[in-house]
Amino acid sequence: MFYEEPVFRPPSEANSLILQATTGCAHNACAFCGMYKGKMFRVRSREEIQRDINEAAAVTGGRVKRLFLADGDVLAMETGDLLDLLSRLNRAFPYLERVAGYAGPRDLLAKTPAELSRLRKAGLQLLYLGVESGHDQILKKMAKGVDAAGMIRAGRAAIEAGFTLSVTVITGLGGREQSLDHARATARVINAINPHFLSALTLMVLENTSLYHQIKAGKFTLLTPLESLREIAWLLEDINLSGCLFRSNHASNYLPLKGKLNDDREKLLALLKQAIKEPGRAGLRPEFLRGL
């Protein structure tokens, strides 16, 4: 199969077949993200994609259960083209149980409720939405392309169309200067969306991003590991969800956490407070082991 590298996928798609329906990211402007800076966005042709489908079906005997549509925002495809692709995937892989992809907030907002519903019924099941922050000033500074209200509309549109929605937030995205405001505002947006899955990543800065240059210019102060833990605690204190699976066990995180919200919130907060109080006993991930 052809891959225009680098290729990224969520940790939960580790056992999925990755199929590049698009390359790069249609937005590709986020100040903190360097994932697709070296790629031009394009929707791959039907013929290119079909060659990969045929090869994967031949190698696997069609026994693919999970499939992830890369790259950065598969919903940037025209609805008709994506529906056609989903139909071909279902024919090629009769055991297919789940098709997933990244969804940018602007792409979700550009689809009508009817379009989203058709895509869900055609087999696109799980969407990953990078909320990152719920603070309007931070969203603008990080060039996410929407404000908090737009992010809520995008997330709710996905859920109302029947998708399983997994959202990510980034600890430290407001810097030390706006840490508390970032946590509180993000909790409000997450509560309004009420996703099925919530993942908290910890900010890591790449040299090919505009945020890197802000830091070098002294305009942004990174959090220390303990400040990052404190910010997650602030976030969880204001979270009000029902049955949402929470994870902060990404390679970027200093302290792996997992639980169900709100059921396990107090347990998670206790772990965070203990780690902040006695970091030497908490087994925090050292910097050299952190990654994206």
C-alpha positions in Angstrom: 0.0 0.0 0.0 1.1 3.6 -0.7 1.7 6.0 2.2 2.8 9.5 1.9 4.7 9.9 5.1 4.6 10.9 7.8 1.4 9.1 8.8 -0.4 9.7 12.1 -3.2 7.9 13.8 -4.7 8.0 17.3 -3.3 5.5 19.9 -6.6 3.6 19.9 -6.2 2.8 16.1 -3.0 0.8 16.7 -4.6 -2.4 15.3 -6.5 -0.7 12.5 -5.7 -0.8 8.8 -4.7 2.7 7.8 -5.9 3.9 4.5 -4.9 7.4 3.2 -8.0 8.9 1.7 -6.4 12.4 1.9 -2.9 13.6 2.5 -2.0 16.4 4.8 -4.5 18.6 6.5 -6.9 21.0 4.9 -6.6 23.5 7.8 -2.9 23.0 8.6 -2.7 26.3 10.5 -2.7 25.4 14.2 0.1 27.1 16.0 1.1 24.1 18.1 0.8 21.4 15.4 3.7 20.4 13.1 2.2 17.1 11.9 1.5 18.0 8.3 3.7 21.0 7.7 5.7 19.2 5.1 2.6 18.1 3.1 0.3 19.7 0.6 -3.3 18.8 1.3 -5.1 16.9 -1.4 -7.9 14.3 -1.8 -6.4 11.2 -3.3 -8.0 10.1 -6.6 -10.5 7.2 -6.7 -8.0 5.1 -8.6 -5.2 5.6 -6.1 -7.4 4.7 -3.2 -8.9 1.7 -5.0 -5.4 0.3 -5.7 -4.7 0.4 -1.9 -8.1 -1.2 -1.1 -7.5 -4.0 -3.6 -4.0 -4.7 -2.2 -5.2 -4.7 1.4 -8.1 -7.0 0.6 -5.8 -9.4 -1.2 -3.3 -9.5 1.7 -5.9 -9.8 4.4 -8.4 -11.9 2.6 -10.9 -9.1 3.3 -10.7 -9.9 7.1 -10.3 -6.3 8.2 -12.4 -5.3 11.2 -11.1 -1.8 11.9 -10.0 0.8 9.5 -8.7 4.4 10.0 -9.1 6.9 7.2 -6.0 9.2 7.2 -4.7 11.9 7.0 -5.8 14.9 9.1 -9.4 15.5 8.3 -11.3 13.0 6.1 -14.5 15.1 6.3 -12.8 17.6 4.0 -13.8 15.2 1.2 -16.9 15.9 -0.7 -19.8 14.0 0.9 -20.6 12.0 -2.3 -17.0 10.9 -2.7 -16.8 9.8 0.9 -20.1 7.9 0.6 -18.7 6.2 -2.5 -15.5 5.3 -0.6 -17.4 3.8 2.4 -19.5 1.7 0.0 -16.4 0.3 -1.6 -14.8 -0.4 1.8 -17.9 -2.4 2.9 -17.8 -4.5 -0.2 -14.0 -5.1 0.0 -14.0 -5.9 3.7 -17.2 -7.8 4.7 -16.1 -8.2 8.3 -15.6 -4.5 8.8 -16.9 -3.3 12.2 -15.5 0.2 12.5 -14.3 3.0 10.2 -12.8 6.0 11.9 -11.1 9.3 11.0 -10.0 12.7 12.3 -12.6 15.4 11.9 -11.7 19.1 12.0 -14.3 21.4 13.6 -14.7 23.5 10.4 -15.3 20.3 8.3 -18.0 19.1 10.7 -19.7 22.5 10.5 -19.5 22.5 6.7 -21.6 19.4 6.5 -25.3 19.5 6.8 -27.0 17.3 9.5 -28.4 15.2 6.6 -24.9 14.7 5.1 -23.5 13.7 8.5 -26.4 11.3 9.1 -25.8 9.7 5.7 -22.1 9.3 6.3 -22.8 7.6 9.7 -25.4 5.3 8.2 -22.9 4.4 5.4 -20.4 3.1 8.0 -18.3 6.0 9.2 -18.6 5.4 12.9 -16.0 7.0 15.1 -14.7 10.6 14.8 -11.7 12.2 16.6 -12.1 15.9 17.2 -9.3 18.0 18.5 -11.0 20.5 20.8 -7.7 21.4 22.5 -9.1 24.4 24.4 -12.4 25.9 25.3 -11.0 29.4 25.7 -11.7 31.8 22.9 -8.5 33.8 23.2 -6.4 30.6 23.2 -8.3 29.1 20.3 -7.6 32.3 18.3 -4.0 32.4 19.4 -3.6 28.8 18.3 -5.4 29.4 15.0 -7.9 26.6 15.4 -10.3 28.3 13.1 -13.3 28.3 15.4 -14.3 29.8 18.7 -15.6 27.9 21.7 -19.2 28.2 20.5 -18.2 26.8 17.1 -16.4 23.9 18.7 -19.5 23.0 20.7 -21.7 23.1 17.6 -19.2 20.9 15.8 -19.1 18.3 18.5 -22.8 18.3 19.1 -23.4 17.9 15.3 -21.3 14.8 15.3 -23.1 13.2 18.3 -26.6 14.2 17.0 -25.8 12.5 13.7 -25.0 9.3 15.6 -21.2 9.2 15.6 -19.2 8.0 18.5 -17.1 11.1 19.4 -13.6 11.1 20.9 -12.2 14.5 21.8 -8.8 15.6 22.8 -7.7 18.6 24.9 -4.1 19.8 25.4 -2.8 20.5 28.9 -0.6 23.6 28.9 -1.9 25.2 25.7 -2.6 28.4 27.5 0.9 28.5 29.0 1.5 29.4 32.6 -0.2 32.8 32.0 -3.6 31.3 31.3 -3.4 27.9 32.9 -6.4 28.1 35.2 -8.6 30.0 32.6 -7.7 27.3 30.0 -8.7 24.5 32.3 -12.0 26.1 33.4 -13.1 27.2 29.9 -12.1 23.8 28.4 -14.2 22.0 31.0 -17.2 24.1 30.0 -16.9 23.2 26.4 -16.4 19.5 27.1 -19.5 19.5 29.3 -21.5 21.1 26.5 -20.3 18.6 23.9 -20.7 15.6 26.3 -18.4 13.2 24.2 -18.1 9.5 24.5 -14.3 9.6 25.0 -12.1 12.4 26.4 -8.3 12.3 26.1 -5.9 14.9 27.7 -2.6 15.3 26.0 0.3 17.4 27.4 1.7 20.1 25.2 4.9 19.2 23.3 6.5 21.9 21.1 8.0 21.2 17.8 10.5 23.5 16.1 8.4 23.7 12.9 5.5 25.4 14.6 4.8 29.1 15.2 4.3 28.3 18.9 8.0 27.4 19.1 8.9 30.8 18.0 6.5 32.4 20.5 8.3 30.5 23.2 11.7 31.6 21.9 10.5 35.2 21.9 9.4 35.0 25.5 5.7 35.3 24.7 4.7 31.9 26.0 5.8 30.1 29.2 5.6 26.3 29.2 4.2 24.5 32.3 6.4 22.4 34.5 5.4 18.8 35.0 3.7 19.5 38.3 1.9 22.5 36.8 0.6 20.3 34.1 -0.8 17.9 36.7 -2.4 20.7 38.5 -4.1 21.9 35.3 -5.6 18.4 34.7 -6.9 18.5 38.2 -8.6 21.9 37.6 -10.1 20.5 34.4 -11.5 17.4 36.2 -12.9 19.5 39.0 -15.2 21.3 36.6 -16.0 18.3 34.4 -19.7 17.1 34.5 -20.1 14.1 32.2 -22.0 10.8 32.3 -20.3 7.6 31.1 -17.4 9.3 29.3 -14.2 7.3 29.2 -11.3 9.5 30.2 -7.6 8.9 29.4 -4.4 10.8 29.9 -2.1 7.9 29.1 -0.7 9.3 25.8 3.1 9.3 25.5 3.1 13.1 26.0 1.6 12.8 29.5 3.7 12.8 32.7 1.2 10.7 34.7 -1.0 8.0 33.1 -4.6 8.2 34.2 -7.8 6.5 33.1 -11.3 6.2 34.4 -15.0 6.9 33.7 -16.4 10.4 34.3 -18.0 11.3 36.5 -17.8 8.0 38.4 -14.1 7.9 38.9 -13.4 11.7 39.1 -12.6 11.7 42.9 -10.3 8.8 42.5 -8.5 10.5 39.6 -8.2 13.8 41.6 -6.8 11.9 44.5 -4.1 10.4 42.3 -3.2 13.8 40.9 -3.1 15.5 44.3 -0.8 12.7 45.6 1.5 13.0 42.6 1.7 16.7 43.1 2.4 16.3 46.8 5.0 13.5 46.3 6.3 13.6 42.7 9.3 11.4 43.5 7.0 8.5 44.4 4.5 9.0 41.5 6.7 7.6 38.8 6.3 10.6 36.5 7.4 10.0 32.9 10.8 11.6 32.3 11.2 14.1 29.5 13.3 11.7 27.4 10.5 9.2 27.3 7.8 11.6 26.3 6.6 11.7 22.6 3.8 12.5 20.2 
